[in-house]
Each structure stands twice: as C-alpha cells, then as structure tokens.
Amino acid sequence: MNSDPAIAVGYRSFPPSGAQIVHQPSVNFPRERSQSGARESGLWPNLPERCFGADRQLPEWLVQPWLLLQEAAQRKRPLAERLADLTRVAQVVDDLFAIHLPDKADWFKSKEAEGLSLSKHLPQWVDELIAEATTLFMHQLRPEMVAEGIYVRSVAQLDETQREWLHEHFVQRIYPVLTPLAVDPGRPFPYISSDSLNLLVELGRVEGVRSGNVLDRHTLYARVKVPRATPRLVAVPSQPASSLAPTVYVCSADLVRHYVNDLFPGMPVRQVYLFRLVRGEKPLPGVCSTASTRPRRQEDKPVVRLDVEERMSDSVLEWLLEHLRVPRYALAQHDRLFDWSCLPDLAANVGARKSSE
C-alpha cells in the first residue's frame, strides 16, 4: 500500500491580522516588502497586492476569503478550527459569486478599481486563493492530521483488503442511489443542483471513433451525481481494528469515480471529469436572464460559479460553459476538488475525534 509522503512543514505562517473588516466597507493593504524580504522573514506575501496592486482600497466582500485564510494558517489554533476556517474560505468564495457579485460588480468600474477588470483580475484572485489554500492544506494541515493518525487517501492508495471492503460498501450503499443521466449534445441538458459534486463520464460507442478534440455523434456523455445521502468522507476499517490504528478516509467522489465502470457495463469509459457548480438568485454581469416577478424555483436559478478539474478537455469545457451559461470569469480550474468537497466533514470528524480523547 502506498503511504502518504512525509511532507516537510515549510508553509509560511500568516502574521496576526490587525484588519477588522466586519463593520468596514473596504480594507487598505499597504505596499508589501520585496519578495526576497518576505521569504527571509517567513511572512506570507501580500496576496491582495499581488493580484490588485499596492495601496488600493478593496471592498470587504472581495478580501474576506483572504482574511479567513490568514486565520486558518495560525499554527497555535486547534487543527479542527483551522480546517473549519478553510471550509469557510470555500463558502465565502461561493458567496462572492452568488450574493455579492450580481449587485456589486460595478466596483470594477469605479475609481478605486482603476486599471482592473472583472474578466481578468477576479479569476486571477480566485485562482490565487485556491492555490494558497491548497498549499496550506497540503503542507501544513495535512501533515498535522497525519501526526494525529488521520489520513485522507485515494482508493488507489489502499491495500487489497481495504479496496475489497470499499467495493462492497459501494455496491451496497452508493450504487443503488446513483442515477446516470445522458448529457450528450443531442439531448436536453439536465438540471444540476447547486453545490452538487458531479462526474461527467465520457463514453465511447462501440462503433464510434473520437475525432480529434471535437465532440461528435460517436461520443456519449453521462452525468453522475455524487449522492448527498452519503457522507462526503468514507471511513475505511483498519486491520487489525485497534484504538491506536490510524483513521483512514476516502472521499466519496473518488470512490464513485474509481468504480464508475460498474455503472456502464459493455461501454468503454474514456474519461471521467469532476465538476461542481453554484447557483444564485441573480445572474452574473454579462449573462442575459428572462425577467420575472415570481420567486425563483431552484431549477430557474442561474449558475454563478463553475469548478472543474484542470485536465478537462477544452471541447468539453466549452460545451459545459455554453449549456450552463457561465461566463468564463466565473470558472475555476484546479485539481483539488476532492479535498475541498470533503473539508466540512473532515473538520467535523477531526473535532469529534479530539473531543472523545
């Protein structure tokens, strides 16, 4: 069985944040020192300055994820609290698109935002936040979890006995609630609920041939929703069972992906892409919407954010953007969707484990 690598804890801790933004409309970030000076002192480089420039007044709704990220990096705080902070970072980034941006995007046209553009600098900001949060999780929080005997592993990293248990768990608990839906270009695009984790499965018809990087009639696509009825984290029994044995978790999305072939007998699975979307009450700037005075039903709410795996092909990505009507500035491409989706359950489980000690 592959073991988790020993990761040296070299992550830069944040200095305590003195900015109090709860009752302030904006936050001013002073000009940061040189990158070499920041590296020598071990301080985290000023992310808002890197993205938006120095000495700029930034609105609270834009910088709140950054301030929460600073809290998550405080080593003296309990691990469960810092994981919960990282969960809140993900939530406020969602809120940025679902709540704030539809009404406050004009800030990017204001005098304070001179030289900035919504389409360029907002995606850069979100990408930087995701990258820094990922670094924090992988190089600081995850090693601390390992030190406490808590592991999050992929199905491929487990031994044969654990995989056999997982497959039985999948067949009995998860497989019965999976409902693949065909979403190839010739069919109506299905409704996808907000904050749902989804697998887009590329299937090859037996007689079909893939022509380059273009969606064609010989390729079938299916959407598989990772069910909410099951926990996002699955605890894998240890052998032998012992109170001293490490706790091993697998993300349910990784579990479904690993055994997705079971859902399509006789059909070759070419690719599997994970994606997630967020819906809001109002459409984003630049997206046309039909005016209506009645309350929106869930299925009528526009998609305001889309997260996809970085390796998703350009043709599939463009197809998703078109059918979901998402502007490109609301797109985030990264490879840590599994970890981010598990954060709430992970924080809760680490906290419960600590309370029982």
N, C-alpha and C positions, 0 to 999 in steps of 0.2 A: 504494500500500500504506500502510495506517495504521501510523505509527511509535509506539513507546512514548512516553508523555508524559514530559517532563523533570520528575522528582519532586524537589522540594527536600527535602534531608535535614534534617528538623526533628524527628526522633524522639528522645524523651528517653532518654538512656543510663541504665542502672542504675548505682548506686554498687556497688563490690565488696561481695559478700555476706559477712558475717562469721559467719553461722549455719552451723554444722556439724551436719547432721541425720542423718548416716548411722547413728550409734550412739545417737541420742536419740529418745525416744518422742514428744516434742512440741516445738513451737517457739513462743516467745512473741514477738509482734510489738508493739513499743511504739506508743503513740499517735502518729499522724503529725502533722506540722505542717499548717497551713492549706493549702488548695488553692492559694491565691494565692502562698504562700511556696514551695510545691513548684514552681509554674510559673516563678517568678522564678529559682530555683536551678537549674532544668533537671532536677531529680530526678524519677524515676518515682513517682507517688503510690502509697502502700502499698495494693496490691490486696487482700490478705487483710483489712485493716481496713475497706476499702470494703464488702466482702461479708459479713464476720462480726462486725465491731465491734472496738473497741480493747481492748488489754490482755487478749487471750484466748489461752489455751494451745490450739494447734492440733496435731493429730496429724501425724506425718511423712508418712503416705500421702496426706494431703489437700493439703499445701502443697508437695510435691515438684515438681509441674509449674511452680509459681511460681518456685522457686529455679533450676530449669533455664532458665526464660525469662530470668532475670537474666543467666545465663552467655551466652545467645545474643545478648544486647544489648551485650556488651563489644566495643567497636569495635576494640580493639587486637589481638584474636584473629583468626586466619585465617578468611576467609569460609566455606570448606568446613567448618571445625569448628563455626561458628555455625549453619550450615544443618543439620549433624548434630545439634546441640543442639535445634534446633526440631523435628527428627524425633523426638527422644527425648521432647520435651514431649507430642507426639501419642501416643506409646506409653504414657507413664505415665498419661495421662488414660484411655486404654483400660484399663490395669491397675487403675485406681481402681475401675472398674465390674466388671471381670472377676475380679479377685483379691481386692481389699480389701473392697469394699462388702458382698458377701454375708455376711461374717463380722464386720464391724466397724461396721455401720450403727447399732448401739446407741449409738455415741458421741454421736449426735444427741439421745439421751435422757439423756445424762449431765449432771452438774452443770456441767462445763466448757462444755457447749453450751446452757446455759440461754438461752431466747429464740430458739433456732434450730430450724428444721425441715428434715427431709430433703427434703421435696417442694418447698420454696420456695428454700432457700439453696444446695442443691447445684446445681440447674440454673443459678442466678444465677452461681455460682462458675465453672462450666464455660463459660457464655456469655461471661463477662468474660475468661477465659483465652484463648478462641478469638479474641475481638475484639482483645485486646492482641497476641497472636501474629500475627494478620493485619496489624495496624498495623506491627509490627516488620518483617515480610516485605516489605510493600508500600512502606514509607517509608525503610527502612534497607538491608535485604539486597538487595532487587531493584535499587535504583539502583546498588549496588556491583557486582552482576552485570552490569548494563548497561555500567558503566565498564570492565569486563573483556571486553566483547564477547559477553556471554551473554544471550540473550533467551528468555523463555517467552511465546509468543503464542497466541492463539486461531486457529482455521482462518480465521475471517472477516478477521483482520488480515493475512493473507498475500496476495501478489500472485497473478496468474492462473497463472503458470508453477509456482509453489510448490504451489498448490492442485491443479493437474493431476498433479504428482508424488505428492502425498498421496493423491489419489483412486486412483491406480494402486497405491500401497502398500496402501491399504485393501482394494482388490479382491483383490490377490494374497496378502497376508499376514494380514489380520484377518478379512475377510468369511468365509473358509472355516471359521473356528473359532467363529463366532457361532451360538448356538442359542437363538433367541427361544422363550419359553415363555408360553403364555396363562395369565393370572392374574386373569381377571375373576371377579366374585363368585359365578358359578355353577360354578366349577371348584375342585378342591382346591388349596390354596395350596402352591406348590412349595418344596422345601428350598433355602435360600440359605446359602452357606458364609460362615464368619466372615471379616471383613476383606476381603470382596469388594466391588468397585465395581459398582453395578448401575444400569441405566436402566429406569425404569418408563415405558412408552410408552402413551399414551392414544390409542386408535384409534377412529375413527368408522365404524360400519357404514354401508354405502351407504344403507340405508333408515332408519337410526336418527336420532333427534333427541335432543340433550342437554337434559335438563330441569333448568334451574337449576344448583345446585351439588350435586346428588344423583347418586350412582352408579346407573345404570339399566341395563336389559337391552339398550339400544341402543348401549351403550359397551363396547368390548372393551379389555382391558389386557394388555400383554405385558411380560415382564421379560427384559431383555437384559443378560447379564453381560459386563463388560469383561474380556477373557481375561487370565489371569495369564501365559499362554505368551508374550505380547508385552510389551515394556518399557512402563512407565508413561509414559516420555518417548520421543518420536519425533524424531530429529534430521532437520531439513529441509535438503537440499543448498543451498548458496549459489550464486548466479550473479553473476559468474563464480567458479569454485572458486579459492580462494586461502587460504593460511595466515593472511592478515590479515583475511579475511572474518569477520563475526560468526557465532557459533554460534546457530542458531535452533532451539528445541524447541517441540513441540506435545504437550500431554497426550493420551494415547491415549483417555481418556474423552471428551474434547472431539472427537476425530477420529471416534469411533463415533457420538457424538450428531449431528455435522454430517451424516453420511451414513446416518443411521438409516432414512431413507425408502427406501433401496435394499433393506432387509430386508422391506418390506411393500408390494410393488407392487400398485397398484389400490386401496389402502386409505388414506384420508386420515389423516395424523398430526396430532393436535390439540395434544398437549402431550408433552414429554419431561422427566421429573424424575430427577435423580441422587440415589441414596441409598446408604448404607453401613451395615453392622451389625457388631456384635462379639458373639461367643458366649463363655460362660464355663462353668465346671464346675458352678456352683451358681446357682439362680435368685436374683434380687434380692428384697429385702424387699417384701412385698405381692403377690408373684406365687406362685400355687399351683403345686406341682410334684408329680408322682407319685413316691413314694418307691421307690427301687430300690437294691439292694446291688451289682449288677453295674457294671463300669466303663461310663461313658457312651460311646456311639458319637458321632461328630461330629454326626450328624443329630439326636441326642437332646439335645444341649447347648442350654440356654436362651439366648435373645437377651438381652444385658445392656446393650446400648447401640445407639442408632439415630441416625445423622446424615442429615438430609435438607436439600434446598435450601429456603431461606426462602420461595420463591414457590410451593411445593407447596400445592395447594388443601386446605382444611380437610377436605373429604369424603374425599379420597384419603389424607390423613394419618391420620385416624381409622380408616380401613379397614386401613392398614398396622399401626398400633398394636394393633388388635384381633387381627389374624391372626398377628402376630409375638409377641404377649403381652408387650409392652414397657410398663412404667409410664411415665407422662409425664415423671417427673423424670429418666429416662434418655434423653430426647430432646434433641437439639441441632439447631437450625435456623440455617443460615448459608449464605452464597453463595461460600465459598472451598474447596469440596470438591475442585475440580480441583487447586488449588495444593497442598493438604495431601496429596493422594494421590500427588503427584509428588515430594515432599520427599526421600524416600530416594534415588531415582535422581538427583535434582538434586544432592544433596550429594556422591554418589559421582562424578558426571561433573565437577563443579567441582574436586573433589580430584584426579582423574586428569588434568585439563587443566593444573592447576598443577604437578603432578609432572613433566609432559612438557616444561615450558618450560625 
